[in-house]
Amino acid sequence: MDLSVAEVGKEYVIKNIETGDEELKSFLFSLGCYSGETITVIANRKSGLTVAIKDARYNIDKDLAKAIIV
């Protein structure tokens, strides 16, 4: 499933990043978002999600969340 439908407060392991946009993949990698890494959805709002990756929190939009397969 993709991250946009993940439960708030539950920890997931990233399986894949599904996008053909290399710039987007590079951006996500710079955040520490890559296969095998854990990610937790802190909040899910209309505008996007707040996620925790390693020791940091990030706000991402729904389209970006749909590219992250957990």
N, C-alpha and C positions, 0 to 999 in steps of 0.2 A: 504494500500500500504506500501511498505517498504521504508526506509529512502533513499536508493540509488537512487530513482527516484523523490525525493522531490524537490520542487522549492527552488532556492537560495533566501534567504531573508524572507521567509515565516515561521511563527511560527506554530509548530505542537504539538499536545499532543500525548505522547507515549501511545499506547494501549496495547502493549504486547512485550515481548522479546521472539522470537521463535528460540530457540536452545536447544539441548539436553545436551550441554556442561555446566555443573555446574560451572566450573572455569570461563568460559566466562560470564555467568550470574552474578557471583560474582564480576568480574572485572567491568562490566557495572554498577552494583549497586554502587560500590565504586566511580564511576564518577558522580553518581546522576541520572543515566539513568534507570528509572523504570516506571511502569504504572502510568499514571496520571501526570507525570512531563512534562513540556514544553521543546521543543528542537527546535533550529533554525539552518538551514544550512547556513553557512556563505560563503562557497566556495565549488565548486564541480569540482575536477580535475581528471585526469586519474588515479592518484595514490590513490585517496581517497577523503574524505570530511573533511572540517573543520566545526565543529558544536559548538554551544553555548548551554551549559546546566547550568542553574542558572547563576552565575557570572563568569564562566570559559569557556575557549575555548579549544577544543581538536581536534586532527587530528585522524581520524579513517579510516581504509581501507574499500574497497567496500564490502568485505565479512561480516565484522562486521556491516556495514550499512544495509545489507540485513536481518540481524537478528532483527533489530529494526522496529517494525510495528507501523505506525502512522495513 
